[in-house]
Amino acid sequence: MKEDINRLKVVLAEQKRTNKWLAEQLGKDPATVSKWCTNTAQPGLETLLDIARCLNVDVKDLLWSSQGR
């Protein structure tokens, strides 16, 4: 079973933003962002910081907590 590491899909939905919008903001391929949203792949740390800036959230808000799991 694959474990979800990031909450990107959830945060985008909360902000009513799309994968395509985020891809445009970051200059990334929409397919890449889609993989991040499905936890098929993970963004690098630097990219994660860029995502947090784009969405105006703390980088911790983009990650699932390992506590209580």
Beta strands, then each sheet from edge to edge (+ up, - down):
end
